[in-house]
Amino acid sequence: MKYSETPWTQQKALQGIGSIISAPNGGSIAVVRYNPPMHDDAANAERIVACVNACAGITTEALESGLIKHLLKDAFMRTLNPFDRCQQRISDMTYLGKPIYEEDFEEDEG
């Protein structure tokens, strides 16, 4: 493995000038700098950590190809199939106890 194992964590830097992303062994992986007013370091670090931890076990190549995003969107759209006898209502859709909405999938920018 060429990259640090998961789960990654994030915390505020001691000097309060950014956030630190760390590996399970406590080693620092990255520092996300505080850059007001455009960027919130804590929010950026939280998103990086959430993405890395959610993608544990998925190859970088699969992520870069867009395959995972396509599969997730396809699975979501299948639950909305009007011909499905066991169709889930969008208001009932959950994953790990949290509601799922079509808006959870960001639009492609290109």
C-alpha positions, 0 to 999 in steps of 0.5 A: 500500500502506497498511501496511509491506512484508514481511518483518517482523522482531522483536528485543529492545528495547535496554533489554530491556523489550520486543520491537520489530517492524521493517519491511525498511527497519529502521523500527520498526512496533510495540513489544510490551511486557514484561508478566509473568507474563501475557504474553511479549513475545518470543512475542507479537512472534514470532507477530505477525511470523509471521502478517504474513509468512505473510499477505503478498499476502493482502488484509486483507478476506480475512483478516478475513472468515475465508475463508483460515482456512476454505480452509486447514481445508477443504484439510486435511480433504480430505486425510483423506477416507476415499474418496480413493484417494490419501489421505495418512496424517496422519503423512505430512502435511508443509508445507515439510518440517514435519509438519502436524496437525489440532491446528495449527488453533486452535478458533473462540472464538465 
